[in-house]
Amino acid sequence: MQRPPQEDFLLKETKPHLGGGKVMGDKLTSTYDLVEQMQYLYVRVVKAKDLPGKDVTGSLDPYVEVRLGNYRGTTRHFEKKSNPEWSQVFAFSKDRIQASVLEVNVKDKDFIKDDFVGRVMFDLNEIPKRVPPDSPLAPQWYRLEDRHGNKVKGELMLAVWMGTQADEAFPESWHSDSAAVTGADALATIRSKVYLSPKLWYLRVNVIEAQDLIPGDRSRFPEVYVKAILGNQALRTRVSMSKTINPMWNEDLMFVAAEPFEEPLILSVEDRVAPNNDVVLGRCAIPLQYIERRLDHRPINSKWYNLEKHIIIEGEKKKEIKFASRIHMRLYLEGGYHVLDESTHYSSDLRPTAKQLWKSSIGVLELGILNAHGISPMKTKDGRATTDAYCVAKYGQKWVRTRTIIDSFAPKWNEQYTWEVFDPCTVITIGVFDNCHLQVGDKSGGAKDSRIGKVRVRLSTLETGRVYTHSYPLLVLHPTGVKKMGEIHLAVRFTCSSLLNMMHMYSQPLLPKMHYIYPLTVSQLDNLRHQATQIVSMRLSRAEPPLRKEIVEYMLDVGSHMWSMRRSKANVFRIMGVLGGLIAIGKWFDQICNWKNPITTVLIHILFLILVLYPELILPTIFLYLFLIGVWYYRWRPRHPPHMDTRLSCADNAHPDELDEEFDTFPTSRPPDIVRMRYDRLRSIAGRIQTVVGDMATQGERLQSLLSWRDPRATALFVVFCLIAAIALYVTPFQVVALVTGFYVLRHPRFRHKLPSTPVNFFRRLPARTDCML
């Protein structure tokens, strides 16, 4: 029996102070209207001029130190330059300001101790405020002063203002929250960033035939196949059945290619001389830039390509100039398909690759990532537990990454992002991670960023125009069980630009039409999805700062197709939940037939009589009944978006061994005795499934045997019954037959027997092919 979900694992509705209180119903007025305003003190250090020399040689290595209370930010330094330009911005969180004076110092970089050049002081009470869309504050020249307030040589150009996170200077500024992070590479990894997935194409290689191959051994029939390589993807055709020097295949090979096309398609024709000895008969490289692009199912012209053979002379590979062999192929990039890099169950984009086939957008999705609280400690730094959390959100081709909040179990991001929506039946995914790359000199090959949790929101479950503000539990499944890692506070709004277009989308196929006109096989789709996720993760990991492979794979649910006992149980319970309604109807009808409630049974008799006498009322009655049910259930419609459900996932009561099996590698890395135990358990489950499938096959074979004369007496009885039934039904009005049948089914228990009916007895005696099984 499943336990009810814990209160701590449920969704909680919140009422945050969005947009600085500028809320008018559901209409919000500023660009950052889905987040809480955060006040920052901004200092833009532009440049300096006429700085005095400090060294013995009269040179100066200047840099600027911005100091506010205990927080200190510094610009980069220039060597031997009296008129440096920095153009750097510093942002100090107003919540953490504990000083009344802002101090901007110009210093000279030195080996032993940095020399003081001059400073500019600001009273925080006199700093102006700026709120976008106001124009940026123009920087001004300020004369430097010494420590006693006397004017000294040199001037510094600055702009100082109070603003919010909506300021355009915010994303690239140095934050006081990250004062502990040093090094340019580490600072780059904590800033917010927007990424775009590469544009993916399906490449179809239709290998038709080859001509004039020159095998090394002409005394045998060649066993020729074609191998195609694109980046890390390698596919091959079957060995040609025509074992000649002019083999034929007419076989399709499918690849995933990403723009910009960096690597050519390499094809080689090989002869299998021995089981582990393949000889290359010819090779060609085809750049993808010159391959034709197909937008629909129209045929593409095929082409002949020359094959080049390479020979090794004195350790060097050289091209052998001989009579050229040829290969006949049809190559094209498929623009009419959507390249699946996510599961279709929660895909965020369903558009075809070719932009010419895109339909207009139907609305806008806005996401405000406010804050998180109760985040679990993820690592130990300097002997104490800490977490450096950031969020990643993915919808369509656009990925966003918030800035990293250093050393906080209750980080506040308050960042807002927007996406165009082309299909309402899509899902946005938001993940929370711990940044493990903040140490100086840490490379991507070191520690991986840790998962804190993930949230999915399906757009079709949202009312248009409404702002949903909820605190979502961050649940992660560990080998020890499900664990709540904290809660993330989100504000989501889906705005529809054309209600008619959105309603029209519900009548359209989920995927582009090429998926239905020329469908790909399940194995092809699985392989292509794997290749697509590898390409996306590789490209995004090469960005600056990188969106690392473990992040992309977690967001795209790369391992969701692997076997899991827990997930299998959950799917069985889901099926039982779907069938529960039918079972309830069956029980209710059984109670009607057995006259458990005589008044209800009499009413059903009257309704049945009316429908039989007036059959034209059957369909209107059914649809009217469904309409009334829908209107009745509207009162209890869901008010909150769906979230991760531990009970539905069978995660709250999963056995530890089942979880250990789910987290096992592929192939397994567990000891042989554990693997044997799991194999025996799987055999036991498969045996039960085998029995159920066999019973279903038996019932189907019994239906077939009604007319197959496998049992001549049973078939003869059935054929005679069919003849008598045909004559009787021909002369008897249909309404009379329906009435008699209905009243017989609904007869009183006094006229019923506990033994099975004659038709059931007859059906169970029919032969099946079980006695032919070994």
C-alpha positions in Angstrom: 0.0 0.0 0.0 1.4 3.4 -1.0 1.9 6.1 1.6 0.4 9.5 0.9 3.0 12.1 -0.1 4.7 13.8 2.7 3.6 17.4 3.4 7.2 18.5 2.8 7.2 17.2 -0.7 4.1 19.1 -1.9 3.8 22.3 -3.9 3.2 25.5 -1.9 1.5 28.6 -3.3 3.2 31.9 -2.3 2.5 35.6 -2.5 5.8 37.4 -3.1 6.2 41.1 -3.6 6.7 41.0 -7.3 7.9 44.0 -9.4 8.4 46.2 -6.5 4.7 46.2 -5.8 3.7 47.4 -9.3 1.0 44.8 -9.6 -2.4 45.6 -11.1 -4.4 42.4 -11.0 -2.6 40.1 -13.5 -1.1 43.1 -15.4 2.4 43.9 -14.3 4.2 47.0 -15.5 8.0 46.7 -15.7 10.3 44.4 -17.5 11.3 42.7 -14.2 7.7 42.3 -13.0 8.0 38.6 -12.1 10.7 38.9 -9.6 11.3 40.8 -6.3 13.3 44.0 -6.7 16.9 43.8 -5.3 18.6 47.2 -4.7 22.3 47.5 -5.7 24.9 50.3 -5.5 26.6 50.5 -8.8 30.1 51.9 -9.4 31.3 52.2 -13.0 35.1 52.8 -13.2 35.7 54.1 -16.7 39.3 55.5 -16.9 41.8 57.8 -15.3 44.2 60.5 -16.6 47.3 62.3 -15.5 48.1 59.9 -12.7 51.4 60.7 -11.0 54.4 58.3 -11.1 55.3 56.3 -8.0 58.3 54.1 -8.8 61.9 55.2 -8.8 61.6 55.3 -12.6 58.5 57.5 -12.5 56.3 54.8 -13.9 52.9 53.6 -12.5 51.1 50.2 -12.6 47.6 51.5 -11.7 44.5 49.8 -10.6 41.3 50.8 -8.8 40.0 49.5 -5.5 36.3 50.1 -4.7 35.7 49.7 -1.0 32.4 49.7 0.8 32.6 48.6 4.5 34.1 45.1 4.5 33.6 44.6 0.8 36.5 45.3 -1.6 36.5 45.0 -5.4 39.5 45.6 -7.6 40.0 46.3 -11.3 42.7 44.7 -13.4 46.1 46.6 -13.3 48.0 48.1 -16.2 51.8 48.2 -16.4 53.5 51.6 -16.8 50.4 53.5 -17.8 49.3 56.9 -16.5 46.1 57.1 -18.6 44.5 53.6 -18.1 41.0 52.6 -19.2 39.1 49.9 -17.2 35.4 50.2 -18.0 34.4 47.9 -15.2 31.3 47.9 -13.1 30.9 46.9 -9.4 27.6 46.1 -7.8 27.1 46.1 -4.0 23.9 44.5 -2.6 22.1 47.1 -0.5 20.9 44.5 2.0 24.5 43.9 3.0 25.7 47.5 3.1 27.0 48.4 6.6 28.8 51.6 5.8 27.8 55.2 5.0 30.7 56.1 2.7 31.9 54.6 -0.6 35.6 54.8 -1.1 37.2 54.5 -4.5 41.0 54.3 -4.3 43.6 54.4 -7.1 46.7 52.3 -6.2 50.0 51.4 -7.8 50.7 47.7 -8.0 54.0 46.8 -6.3 55.8 43.6 -5.3 55.9 44.3 -1.6 53.1 46.8 -0.8 50.8 48.6 -3.2 51.3 52.4 -3.1 48.3 54.7 -2.5 47.9 57.2 -5.4 44.6 59.0 -4.5 40.9 58.4 -3.8 37.4 59.7 -4.3 34.8 59.5 -1.5 31.0 59.4 -1.8 28.3 59.8 0.8 25.7 57.1 0.3 22.8 59.4 1.2 23.7 61.6 -1.8 23.9 58.9 -4.5 21.2 59.3 -7.2 18.7 56.5 -8.1 18.2 55.2 -11.6 15.4 52.9 -12.8 15.3 51.6 -16.4 14.1 52.6 -18.9 15.9 55.8 -17.7 19.1 56.5 -19.8 22.4 55.3 -18.2 24.0 57.8 -15.9 26.8 59.6 -17.6 30.2 59.2 -15.9 32.0 62.3 -14.6 35.6 63.2 -13.9 36.6 63.4 -10.2 39.8 65.0 -8.9 41.8 62.6 -6.7 42.4 63.4 -3.0 45.0 62.2 -0.6 44.1 60.6 2.8 43.7 64.1 4.4 41.2 65.3 1.8 43.7 67.5 -0.2 43.6 67.6 -4.0 46.4 65.7 -5.7 47.4 65.2 -9.3 45.2 62.9 -11.4 41.5 62.4 -12.2 39.2 59.4 -12.3 36.1 59.0 -14.4 33.3 57.4 -12.5 29.5 56.9 -12.4 27.8 56.0 -9.1 24.1 55.2 -8.8 21.5 53.2 -6.9 19.6 50.7 -9.1 18.1 47.2 -9.3 18.9 44.0 -11.0 17.0 45.2 -14.0 19.9 47.5 -14.8 21.7 46.6 -18.0 25.1 46.8 -16.2 24.0 44.0 -13.8 24.9 40.9 -15.8 28.5 41.8 -16.4 29.3 43.6 -13.1 31.4 42.4 -10.2 29.1 41.5 -7.3 29.8 41.9 -3.6 28.1 38.5 -3.1 31.0 36.9 -5.0 33.8 38.8 -3.3 35.4 35.5 -2.2 35.9 34.4 -5.8 39.1 35.3 -7.4 40.5 34.7 -10.9 39.0 35.7 -14.3 38.0 32.1 -15.1 36.3 31.5 -11.8 34.5 34.9 -12.1 33.2 34.0 -15.6 31.6 30.8 -14.2 29.5 32.6 -11.7 27.8 35.1 -14.1 24.5 34.7 -15.7 24.5 33.6 -19.3 22.2 32.8 -22.2 23.1 29.8 -24.4 21.6 28.6 -27.7 21.6 24.9 -28.7 23.2 24.2 -32.0 20.9 23.9 -35.0 20.6 20.1 -35.6 19.8 18.4 -38.9 19.2 14.8 -39.8 21.6 13.7 -42.6 20.2 10.9 -44.7 22.8 8.9 -46.7 21.1 6.6 -49.2 23.8 4.2 -50.4 22.6 2.8 -53.8 25.5 1.0 -55.5 29.2 1.1 -56.4 30.9 0.5 -59.7 34.3 -0.8 -60.8 35.7 -1.7 -57.5 39.2 -3.2 -57.5 39.5 -5.9 -54.8 43.0 -7.0 -53.7 42.3 -10.7 -54.2 40.5 -11.3 -57.5 40.3 -15.0 -57.0 37.4 -14.7 -54.6 33.9 -13.0 -54.6 34.2 -9.7 -52.7 32.0 -9.2 -49.6 31.6 -5.4 -49.8 29.9 -3.0 -47.4 30.0 0.8 -46.9 31.1 2.5 -43.7 30.1 6.1 -43.1 31.7 8.3 -40.4 30.5 11.8 -39.2 32.4 13.0 -36.2 31.9 10.4 -33.4 29.0 8.6 -35.3 29.9 5.6 -37.4 27.3 3.5 -39.3 27.6 0.7 -41.9 25.5 -1.0 -44.4 24.9 -4.7 -44.7 27.3 -6.8 -46.8 26.0 -6.6 -50.4 24.1 -9.7 -51.6 25.6 -9.2 -55.1 29.1 -10.4 -54.6 30.7 -8.7 -57.6 32.8 -5.6 -58.3 29.5 -3.7 -58.9 27.7 -4.3 -55.6 24.2 -2.9 -54.7 22.7 -1.9 -51.4 19.9 0.7 -51.6 20.1 1.3 -47.9 19.6 4.4 -45.7 22.0 5.6 -43.0 20.9 8.4 -40.7 23.2 10.8 -38.9 22.8 14.0 -36.7 24.7 17.0 -38.0 25.0 20.4 -36.3 25.6 23.8 -37.7 28.2 25.1 -38.3 29.3 22.0 -40.2 32.8 21.4 -39.0 33.5 17.9 -40.1 33.0 16.2 -43.4 31.1 12.9 -44.0 33.7 10.2 -44.7 32.6 7.2 -46.6 34.7 4.1 -47.2 33.9 1.0 -49.3 35.4 -2.1 -47.5 35.9 -5.7 -48.4 35.5 -8.3 -45.6 38.5 -10.6 -46.5 38.3 -12.5 -43.2 36.3 -12.2 -39.9 38.6 -9.6 -38.5 40.2 -8.3 -41.6 38.5 -5.6 -43.7 40.3 -4.0 -46.6 39.5 -0.5 -47.8 38.8 -0.5 -51.5 38.1 3.3 -51.7 37.3 6.3 -49.7 35.7 9.8 -50.2 35.1 12.8 -48.0 32.1 15.0 -48.6 31.8 18.5 -46.9 28.3 19.0 -45.5 28.1 22.6 -46.6 27.5 21.5 -50.2 24.8 18.9 -49.5 21.3 19.7 -50.7 18.6 20.4 -48.1 15.2 18.8 -48.4 12.2 20.5 -46.8 9.5 18.0 -47.7 9.1 14.5 -49.2 10.0 15.4 -52.8 12.7 13.1 -54.3 16.3 14.3 -54.4 18.6 13.5 -57.4 21.3 11.0 -56.8 25.0 11.6 -57.6 28.1 9.6 -58.4 31.2 10.2 -56.2 34.7 9.1 -57.1 36.4 6.8 -54.6 40.1 7.4 -53.8 42.4 4.7 -52.6 45.3 5.5 -50.3 48.5 3.4 -50.1 51.2 3.7 -47.6 54.7 4.4 -49.0 57.6 4.6 -46.5 55.3 5.3 -43.6 53.4 8.1 -45.4 49.8 7.8 -46.7 49.6 8.8 -50.3 46.8 8.9 -52.9 47.0 6.1 -55.4 46.3 7.5 -58.9 44.4 4.7 -60.7 41.2 4.2 -62.6 38.7 5.6 -60.2 36.0 3.4 -58.7 32.6 5.2 -58.1 29.8 5.1 -55.5 26.3 6.1 -56.3 24.5 7.9 -53.4 21.7 10.2 -52.6 22.7 12.7 -49.8 20.5 15.3 -48.3 19.9 17.2 -45.0 16.3 16.6 -43.8 14.8 19.9 -42.8 11.2 18.6 -42.4 12.0 16.5 -39.2 12.4 17.7 -35.7 15.7 16.5 -34.3 14.7 15.0 -31.0 17.2 15.7 -28.2 14.6 15.4 -25.5 12.0 12.8 -24.7 8.8 13.5 -26.6 6.9 13.2 -23.2 8.4 16.5 -22.0 9.9 18.1 -25.1 10.3 21.9 -25.1 10.4 22.3 -28.9 8.6 20.4 -31.6 9.4 22.6 -34.7 11.1 21.2 -37.8 14.7 22.0 -38.4 14.1 24.2 -41.5 13.1 27.8 -40.4 11.0 28.1 -43.6 8.5 25.6 -42.1 8.1 27.3 -38.8 4.7 28.6 -37.9 4.2 32.0 -36.2 4.5 32.0 -32.4 1.3 31.8 -30.3 2.5 33.5 -27.2 5.3 34.3 -24.7 6.5 32.4 -21.7 8.0 34.4 -18.8 9.9 32.8 -16.0 11.0 34.6 -12.8 13.6 32.7 -10.8 13.2 34.3 -7.4 15.0 32.4 -4.7 15.5 29.0 -3.0 15.6 28.1 0.7 16.5 25.1 2.8 19.2 24.1 0.3 21.2 21.1 1.6 25.0 21.4 2.1 26.7 20.1 -1.1 30.4 20.3 -0.3 32.9 21.2 2.4 35.1 24.2 2.0 37.7 25.3 4.6 36.3 22.8 7.1 32.6 23.9 6.9 29.6 22.8 4.8 28.6 25.2 2.0 26.6 25.4 -1.3 27.2 27.7 -4.3 23.9 27.4 -6.1 22.9 28.4 -9.6 19.9 27.6 -11.8 19.6 26.5 -15.4 16.4 26.7 -17.4 15.8 25.2 -20.8 13.0 25.8 -23.2 13.3 25.3 -27.0 16.8 26.1 -28.2 17.4 28.7 -25.5 19.2 27.8 -22.3 19.6 30.3 -19.5 21.9 30.1 -16.5 21.6 32.4 -13.5 24.5 33.8 -11.6 26.0 31.7 -8.8 25.2 32.8 -5.3 28.3 32.1 -3.2 28.1 30.3 0.2 24.3 30.4 0.8 21.7 27.9 1.7 19.0 30.5 0.8 20.2 32.1 -2.4 18.3 35.0 -4.0 18.6 35.3 -7.8 15.5 37.4 -8.8 16.3 37.0 -12.5 13.7 37.0 -15.2 13.8 35.4 -18.7 11.5 35.2 -21.7 10.9 32.7 -24.5 8.7 32.6 -27.6 6.1 29.8 -27.5 5.2 28.0 -30.7 3.3 25.1 -29.2 1.4 25.0 -25.8 2.0 21.2 -25.4 5.6 21.7 -24.4 7.5 21.7 -21.1 10.0 24.1 -19.5 12.7 22.5 -17.3 14.4 24.3 -14.5 17.4 22.7 -12.7 19.4 23.8 -9.6 23.1 22.9 -9.3 26.0 23.4 -7.0 29.0 25.2 -8.7 32.1 23.1 -8.0 34.5 25.2 -10.3 35.2 28.3 -8.2 38.8 27.5 -7.2 41.6 29.1 -9.1 43.1 26.8 -11.7 40.2 24.3 -11.6 39.7 22.8 -15.0 36.7 21.1 -16.5 38.2 17.7 -16.0 38.0 18.1 -12.2 34.9 17.8 -10.0 31.4 17.8 -11.6 28.7 20.3 -10.6 26.3 18.5 -8.3 22.6 18.2 -8.9 20.3 19.8 -6.3 17.0 19.2 -8.1 14.8 19.7 -11.1 11.3 21.1 -11.9 9.2 20.7 -15.0 6.2 22.9 -15.9 3.9 22.0 -18.8 2.6 25.1 -20.5 -0.7 23.5 -21.4 -1.6 23.2 -17.7 -1.3 27.0 -17.2 -4.1 29.5 -17.6 -3.1 32.2 -20.0 -2.3 35.6 -18.5 -2.1 34.3 -14.9 1.0 34.7 -12.8 1.8 31.4 -10.9 4.0 31.9 -7.9 4.8 28.6 -6.2 7.6 27.1 -4.1 8.6 23.8 -5.7 10.3 21.0 -3.8 13.7 20.0 -5.2 13.6 16.2 -5.1 16.6 14.0 -6.0 16.6 10.2 -6.0 19.7 8.8 -4.3 20.7 5.1 -3.8 19.5 5.5 -0.3 16.0 6.9 -1.3 14.3 10.1 -2.3 15.7 13.2 -0.6 14.4 16.8 -0.5 17.3 19.1 -1.3 15.4 22.3 -0.7 12.7 24.4 -2.4 12.9 26.8 -5.4 10.6 29.8 -5.7 9.4 30.5 -9.2 7.0 32.9 -10.9 5.6 31.7 -14.3 3.4 33.5 -16.8 2.2 32.2 -20.1 0.7 35.0 -22.3 -1.2 34.0 -25.4 -1.0 36.4 -28.4 -3.6 34.6 -30.5 -6.2 32.4 -28.8 -7.5 31.2 -32.2 -4.0 30.0 -33.3 -3.4 28.3 -30.0 -6.7 26.4 -30.2 -5.9 25.5 -33.8 -2.6 23.9 -32.5 -4.6 21.2 -30.7 -5.8 19.9 -34.1 -2.3 19.6 -35.5 0.1 16.7 -35.3 2.5 16.9 -32.4 5.6 16.4 -34.6 6.2 17.8 -38.1 4.5 15.9 -40.9 7.7 14.2 -42.2 7.6 12.1 -39.0 4.3 10.6 -40.2 4.9 10.5 -44.0 8.3 8.9 -43.7 8.5 7.7 -40.1 11.8 6.7 -38.5 12.0 3.4 -36.6 12.1 3.3 -32.8 15.7 2.0 -32.8 16.7 4.8 -35.3 15.0 7.5 -33.0 16.8 6.1 -29.9 20.2 6.1 -31.6 19.6 9.6 -33.2 18.5 11.0 -29.9 21.6 9.7 -28.2 23.8 11.3 -30.9 21.8 14.6 -30.7 22.3 14.9 -26.9 26.0 14.1 -27.3 26.4 16.9 -29.8 24.4 19.4 -27.8 26.4 18.7 -24.6 29.7 18.9 -26.4 28.9 22.2 -28.1 27.5 23.8 -24.9 30.5 22.6 -22.9 32.8 24.5 -25.3 31.0 27.8 -24.6 32.5 30.4 -22.2 31.6 29.9 -19.5 30.8 26.3 -20.3 27.5 24.6 -19.6 29.0 21.4 -18.6 28.1 17.9 -19.9 26.6 16.7 -16.6 24.3 19.7 -16.5 23.0 19.2 -20.1 22.6 15.4 -19.7 20.6 15.9 -16.5 18.4 18.6 -18.1 17.7 16.4 -21.1 17.1 13.2 -19.1 19.7 11.2 -21.0 19.4 8.0 -18.8 15.6 7.9 -18.6 15.3 4.9 -21.0 17.4 2.6 -18.8 15.7 -0.2 -16.9 14.3 0.7 -13.4 12.2 -1.6 -11.2 10.8 1.5 -9.5 9.8 3.2 -12.7 8.2 -0.1 -14.0 6.1 -0.3 -10.9 5.1 3.3 -11.2 4.0 2.7 -14.8 1.9 -0.4 -13.7 0.2 1.8 -11.1 -0.4 4.4 -13.7 -2.1 1.9 -15.9 -4.2 0.7 -13.0 -5.2 4.3 -12.3 -6.3 4.7 -16.0 -8.3 1.4 -15.9 -9.7 2.3 -12.5 -12.6 4.3 -14.1 -13.5 1.4 -16.4 -13.4 -1.0 -13.5 -15.6 1.3 -11.4 -18.1 1.4 -14.3 -18.0 -2.4 -14.5 -18.7 -2.8 -10.8 -21.6 -0.3 -11.0 -23.1 -2.1 -14.0 -22.7 -5.4 -12.1 -24.7 -3.9 -9.2 -27.4 -2.8 -11.6 -27.6 -6.3 -13.1 -27.8 -7.8 -9.6 -30.5 -5.3 -8.4 -28.4 -4.0 -5.5 -30.5 -0.8 -5.7 -33.9 -1.6 -7.2 -34.9 2.0 -7.9 -31.6 2.7 -9.9 -32.1 -0.6 -11.8 -35.7 0.3 -12.7 -34.5 3.8 -13.9 -31.8 2.1 -16.0 -34.5 -0.1 -17.5 -36.6 2.9 -18.4 -33.6 4.7 -19.9 -32.6 1.7 -21.9 -36.1 1.3 -23.2 -36.2 5.0 -24.4 -32.8 4.6 -26.1 -33.9 1.4 -27.9 -37.2 2.9 -29.1 -35.5 6.2 -30.1 -31.9 5.2 -31.2 -31.2 8.6 -32.6 -30.9 9.9 -29.0 -28.0 7.6 -28.1 -25.1 9.7 -29.3 -26.7 13.1 -28.1 -27.3 11.5 -24.7 -23.6 10.3 -24.5 -22.2 13.7 -25.4 -24.6 15.6 -23.2 -23.6 13.3 -20.3 -19.8 13.9 -21.0 -20.6 17.7 -21.2 -22.3 17.7 -17.8 -19.5 15.7 -16.2 -16.9 18.2 -17.6 -18.9 21.2 -16.3 -19.3 19.5 -12.9 -15.6 18.8 -12.6 -14.7 22.4 -13.5 -15.4 23.3 -9.8 -12.5 21.0 -8.8 -10.1 21.9 -11.6 -6.4 22.0 -10.7 -5.3 25.4 -9.4 -1.6 24.7 -9.3 0.8 23.5 -12.0 1.9 19.8 -11.7 5.2 19.0 -9.9 7.4 16.0 -9.2 5.2 13.5 -7.3 7.1 11.0 -5.1 4.0 8.8 -4.7 3.3 8.6 -8.4 7.0 7.8 -9.0 7.1 5.1 -6.3 10.2 6.9 -5.0 9.0 7.2 -1.4 8.8 3.4 -0.7 11.3 1.9 -3.2 13.5 -0.9 -1.9 17.2 0.0 -1.4 18.3 -2.8 -3.7 16.0 -1.6 -6.5 17.5 1.9 -6.2 21.0 0.5 -6.2 20.1 -1.4 -9.4 18.7 1.8 -10.9 22.0 3.7 -10.2 24.2 0.9 -11.5 26.3 1.6 -14.5 25.8 0.0 -17.9 27.3 -2.6 -18.2 27.0 -3.5 -14.6 29.8 -2.9 -12.0 28.2 -4.9 -9.2 29.6 -8.2 -7.8 28.5 -11.5 -9.5 26.3 -12.7 -6.7 24.2 -9.4 -6.7 23.9 -9.6 -10.5 22.7 -13.2 -10.2 20.1 -12.3 -7.6 18.8 -9.4 -9.8 18.8 -11.6 -12.8 16.7 -14.3 -11.0 14.3 -11.5 -9.8 14.0 -10.3 -13.3 13.3 -13.8 -14.6 10.6 -14.2 -12.0 8.9 -10.9 -13.1 9.3 -11.8 -16.8 7.7 -15.2 -16.1 4.6 -13.5 -14.8 4.5 -11.2 -17.8 5.1 -14.2 -20.1 2.0 -16.0 -18.5 -0.2 -12.9 -19.0 0.9 -12.5 -22.6 0.3 -16.2 -23.2 -3.2 -16.0 -21.8 -4.0 -13.0 -24.1 -2.6 -15.0 -27.1 -4.8 -18.0 -26.1 -8.0 -15.9 -26.2 -7.1 -14.5 -29.6 -6.4 -17.9 -31.0 -9.7 -19.2 -29.7 -11.4 -16.4 -31.6 -9.5 -17.5 -34.8 -10.5 -21.2 -34.2 -14.2 -20.4 -34.4 -14.0 -20.5 -38.2 -10.7 -22.4 -38.8 -12.2 -26.0 -38.4 -9.4 -26.9 -36.0 -12.2 -28.3 -33.8 -14.7 -29.5 -36.5 -17.6 -30.0 -34.1 -17.1 -26.5 -32.5 -16.9 -24.8 -35.9 -19.9 -26.7 -37.2 -21.9 -25.6 -34.2 -20.8 -22.0 -34.6 -21.6 -22.0 -38.4 -25.1 -23.4 -37.8 -25.6 -20.9 -35.0 -24.6 -18.1 -37.4 -27.0 -19.3 -40.0 -29.9 -19.5 -37.6 -29.0 -16.1 -36.1 -28.8 -14.5 -39.5 -32.3 -15.7 -40.4 -33.8 -14.8 -37.0 -32.3 -11.3 -37.1 -33.4 -10.8 -40.7 -37.1 -11.4 -39.9 -37.0 -9.8 -36.4 -36.9 -6.0 -36.0 -33.6 -4.8 -34.5 -35.3 -2.9 -31.7 -37.0 -6.1 -30.5 -33.6 -7.9 -30.5 -32.0 -5.1 -28.6 -34.8 -5.0 -26.0 -34.7 -8.8 -25.5 -30.9 -8.8 -25.1 -30.9 -5.8 -22.7 -33.7 -7.2 -20.5 -31.9 -10.5 -20.4 -28.6 -8.9 -19.3 -30.5 -6.8 -16.7 -32.6 -9.7 -15.4 -33.3 -10.2 -11.7 -30.9 -12.4 -9.7 -33.7 -14.8 -9.1 -33.4 -15.8 -12.8 -29.6 -16.1 -12.7 -27.3 -19.1 -12.2 -23.9 -19.1 -10.6 -22.5 -21.3 -13.3 -20.9 -19.7 -16.4 -23.2 -19.0 -19.3 -23.4 -21.3 -22.4 -21.5 -18.9 -24.7 -18.6 -18.6 -22.1 -18.5 -22.4 -21.7 -18.4 -22.8 -25.5 -15.6 -20.2 -25.9 -13.4 -21.8 -23.2 -13.6 -25.2 -24.9 -12.3 -23.8 -28.2 -8.7 -25.0 -29.1 -5.7 -22.8 -29.0 -2.1 -23.3 -30.1 -0.8 -23.8 -26.5 -0.6 -27.6 -27.1 1.8 -26.9 -30.0 4.2 -25.1 -27.8 7.4 -26.8 -26.7 
